[in-house]
Amino acid sequence: MPSAEISPPPLKRRRISGPHPPPPPPPIHPPLASSSPPPLSAHDPPSTSTADSLRIYSWNINGIGPFLPPSTTPPITTFLKPAPASTAPRGPSLRANLQRWKWPHVLCLQEVKIAPTDLKTQSSVRRVVNAPLDSDDENDSKRHLYDANFCLPRDKHNATGFFGAKVYGVCTLLRRDMPAPAPRTVEWDREGRVLLAEMSEWGMVVVNVYAVNGTTNDYRDPATGKVAGDRHGRKRIFHSRLRDEVRRYEDRGWDVVVAGDINISRSHVDSFPQLRTGQLHVRNRADFEEKFIKDLAMVDTFRSVHGEQRKFTYRPRNKPWGAGGDRVDLILVTKGLEAQGRVRGADVWDSEEERGPSDHVPLFVEVGIPEVGSANTDSLARNELPIEKESES
């Protein structure tokens, strides 16, 4: 891989004038036949970024635990002779990923599985994303620092796994050299699924999303606990709420980037060996297409850049690599970003290495930042209607 010393420059409050080298063109690969599994794809993260562009990554990590240091409670192995420090194995590292990806400006993490009351784990995340690596030089350690922001589940009826296990939750890492992004949540989300980062100086908002997975499991009224439909119906309501949130920003002239696990495979090229065709899955897919691709005319950045190329973001761990996959994680942008030619690159890092301890792989988009003063800076922070009054429309 290229040297980790090459990284995006700090973002300034004013656009730096003068020409900038364009990002390298994406590799061209022929689409794979739907009957053949895709090969393992090697890659190098982009090594260039200009002062007028923003790189946004998204990754469903399927639990923050593997990325954190061991518990402070001494295990029984504490009393055994430890291995020498130089040979002790190290677990996955979020900061090592950030370094390998050339220090993205935004990293949207989904399914962090942290309880809202677990302040210790939240503090640990904030430490590990900024802890220097052995390969960090002094400048990297000081320049590339991140703030970790959380939206965690607070719905006791719908956001609890089997035997009380922690589920859901999103975390957005924001590089500190950006002009004061303002994180906020939305009142209609009580499951820890939506976290927005408003960048008012640029008139841009990045929405970190972990969308509802459509199943026949019960959805319960958050206030009473009574059954109020199933998770398929809840998914379509979630689509409506998210669409309305995007529309409010767009109506005020903001650019919107929606990044995360959408839990939808859009078409047959997005699934292997086959697309789910059950009636309710077909209905959910059509609902997504109607609300986001048709109503909002949002752009699927991977498809915009790579056409029909087949890459997947969900790679199950209970099958050999390449035996199955789905592209259910997406980065969507509002139509203005695409029309202005500001989508400068997008890709999916579809490799076993990049999957790490998760069952998803990361994806990214690079977008151009607008001229200073051209953006509407009116924040949309506000409360929403109560969840019990929601509908699918």
N, C-alpha and C positions, 0 to 999 in steps of 0.2 A: 504494500500500500504506500501512497505518497507520504512524505514526511509530515508528521503532525505539526511541524512548525508553521505550515501554511494554513492560514485561517482567515475568516472574515474579519475585516477591520472593525474597530468600534464604530457604532452608529452615532453620528453627530446630530445636533439639533437642526442643522441646516444642510441642505443637499450640497455635496461637494461638486463644484463645477468642473468642466473639462471632460474629455472622452474617457470612457472606461472600456476595458477589454470585455467582449461578450463572453458569457459562460460557454464552456465547451459543449458542442452539440451532443444530444443523447445518442447512445449507440442504437443502431438499427438492427433489429432482429426480425426474421420472418415469423408470422403467427404460427403457432403449433397446431397441428390437427387435434380436434377435440377428443380423439380416441387415444392420444399419446400423452403420457405424463411429461411435464416440462423438466428440462435438465436443471441441475443445480447451477445457479447463475452467480459467477464471481463478479465482483464489482469493486470500484474504488469510489468513495464518496467524492463529490465535486471538490476540487482543490482551489477554486477561485470564487470570490464573491466581491461585489463592488459596494461602495459606500452608499449607493442609492438602491440597494436591494435587501430583502428580508428573507431569511431562510427559516422555514417552519417544518418541524418534524412531528410525527405522530406515531405512537406505539402503544398497543395494548400489552401491558407487561404481565398480566395474569397474576398479580400479587407482588407487592413491594418487598416481601420478606427476603428473597434470595439476594437482594442488592444491599441489605443492611448488615452491619456487624452482628456477631452472635450476641445473645442476651447477656445482660450483666449478671444473671444468676449462674453461679459456677456449676457446670455439669460434672458428672462423675469423672470424666476424662481429665479434669483439672488436676486430679491427684496422681495422674500418670505422668511419665516423663514426656514433655512436649517435644515435638519435632523442632529442629533448628529453624529460626525465623526465616532464613534465606531459602529453605526448601518447603516451608509450609504452604499448602495450596491456597490460592486466593479465589474467592467467589466472584460472581459477576459484579461489575462496577458501572454505575451510571455515568460517573465522570469519565471513565475510559471510553464509554460509548460516545459521549459528547466530544471528546478529543478526536476519536476516530472519524466522527462526522464533521470535523472542522468547526466545532463550536457553533452550532446553530443558535439563532437568536431566540427561538421559541421551541420548546419541546412539550407536546401535549401527551400526557400519560393517561391511560384508561385502566380501569379495574385494578386500582392500587390496593384495595381491600384493607382499608384502615378505618377503625371506628372513630367517630367524631370526638369521642372523649379521650382517645389515645394520643395525648399531646407528646408523650415520649417518642413514639414512632415518627410523628410529624417533625419533631426537632431533629431526630436522627437523619431523616431524609434531607433536611436543610444542611446538615453537616456534610453528609457524604457527597453531595453534588458539588461541593466546593473544596473538599479535602484534596490537597495536592497529590498528584501521582508521582511515582519514581521518575517517569519520563517527562513530567512537567518541568519546564524551565521557569525561572523566577518571574519572567514577564507573563507567561501563560497563567501562572498561579494568581497573579494580581489582576490581570485583565479580564479573564474569562470567569466571572463570578455570576451566580444565578440566585434569584429569589424563587422559592417554592411556594406555590399557592394551591389551596385545596378546596374542593367541594365534596363533602362526604355525606353518606346517607343519614337521614334523620326520620325515616319512615319505618316505624317498628313493625308494621304489618306486611310490608312489601320488600323490604331491603334487608332480609335476614336469610342466610343460607341454611342448609341442613345442620341440625344440632347447634344452631346459633352462630354458625361460621360467619365471618366478615365477608361481605360482598360489595361489588360496585365501587364507586368513588373514583374521582379524577383528580389529577394534579397537573398544573401547568408551571413549567420552569421558564422564567423570563430573564434574559441576560440583562445585567444591571446597567450596561452602557446605552440602553435604549431610553428614549425620552419619556420617562415616567408613565409606563403603562398602568392602567387602573383595572385590577381584577374585580369582577362582580359575579354574583350568582343570580338566579331568577327564582321568583317565589313559587312558580308552578312546578319546579323540580324539587322533590323531597327525597329522591333516591340517590343523590350524589352523581348526577349524570351530565350536568351542563356547567361549564365555567367559562366566562367570557373575559377577555383581556382587551380593554379599550385603549387604543393608541390615538388619542384625540388630535395630536399634532399632525398626524397623517390621515385622519378621518378613516381609520381602519380598525376593525375589531376581529380578533381571532377567537372562534368559539370551539372549545374543547368539548367533544361529545362522546358519550358512551350510550348509544341508543338502546332502547328496549329490545330484547330478543323475543320475537313472537312465538309463544307456546300456548298450549291449552291450560296451563296452570292458572289458578284463580288470581285475579287482581282484586284487592280489598280496598274499601274506602279507607283512606289514611286516618280519618277521624274516628270512625266507629269500628273498623275492622270487618265490616260486613262485606260479603262477596259482591263485587260490582262489575262483573264481566271477567274476561280472561286476558292473558298477556298479549294476545293478538290485537284485541280491541285497544288495549292500552298503548300498544306500539303505534297504532294509527293516530291516536290522540296526541302522542308525543310528536309525531310528524307535524301535526297541525300547529302545535305550540311552537315548535322550533321554526317552522316556516314563517309564522307570524312575527317571531322575534327578528328573523333575518329581514323581513319586509320592512319593519319599522326602522331599522338602520338604513336600509337602501333608500327608503322614501326621504330620508334626511341627507342623502348624498354620501353616506359612508360606504366604503368597500368592506365586504364581509368574507372571511375565510372560515369555513366549517371543516374541522379536522377531527377525525376520530373513527371509532368502531361504529359503523352505521348498522351493522347486522342485517345487511341486504346484499345479495349478489345480484347485480343488475341484469346480466344476460348469460347465455350459455358460455361465452368466452371467459366469464368470471368464475367458473366452477369446474372442478375436475374430480371425479370422472363425469359427473352430470349435475345439472342445476336442479334444485328442489322444485318440484312441480305440484305439490299438494295444493288444494284449493285455497287454503288460508295463506300459504306462503306466496302464491300467485297474487292474491288480493293485496297483501302487504307490499309486494314489489310494485304493483301498479299504483298503489297509493303513494309510495315514495316518488315514483317517476312523475306522477301528476302534480304533486305539490312542489317538488324541488326542481325538476328538469323542465317541466312545462310551465307551471305557474310562475316560478321565479327565474326561469331560464338560467339556472346556475350551471357552471361548467365543471365537469369531472376532469380534474387537471391531468391525471394519468392518461386518460383516454385522449384528451386534447393533444398531448405531446406524443404519445406512443401508438395512437390508433388502436388496432385490434390485437396488439401484442398481448400475450398471455403471461401474466404474473399474478401470484396469489399472495394475500396477506395473512390468511389463517392457514396454519399448517399443523394438523393434529399431531399430538405426541404419541398417540396409540397406534400409529401406522409408520412404516418406513418412510423416510423423507422422499417426496415425489409421488407417493401413492395416492395423495388426495390434497385438495386445497380449495379455498374460496377467496375471492377478492371482496371482502366485506368491510374493509377499512378504506375510507375515501378521504380525499381533500377536495372540497368543492369551493369555488369562488364565485362571487356575483359577476354578472355578465360584463359590467364595466371594466373590471380588471382584465378580462380577456380581450375586450374590444380595443383597449388602449395598448395592447401588446405588452402587458406587464407580467404575464406568466412566463418566466424566463427558464424554467426547468421544473421537472417533476419526475419522480421515479419511486419504485418499490424495491427495497433491498431484500429480494426473495432468495435468501440463502440460509442454510442451516446454522452457519456461524452467527448471522444477525438475529436469528430467532432466539438464541440464548436460552434462558430458562423458561421462556414464555411459550405460548402456542400461536403467537402472531409475530410477524416481522414488521420492521419500521417502514415508513414511507415519508416522503418529503415533497415540498414545493418551494420554489424560490420566486418571489414576486417583487416587482419594482415599487419603490416608495414614491408617492406623488410629490410634486413641487410644494415647498413650504408655502402656506397661506392659501392653498387651493382647496383645503378640506374644511368641511363643516365640523366644528368641534363641540357641538351640543351633545352631551352625554345622554344616553337613554336609560340610565339607572332608574328603575321604577318597580312597583309591585304589580303582580299580575292578578287575574281573577282567581278565586278559590278553585282548587282542583276538582271539587265535587260538582262544579258547573261545567266541566269540560265536555266537548263533543268532538267527534271525528272530523267534522267539516272544517 
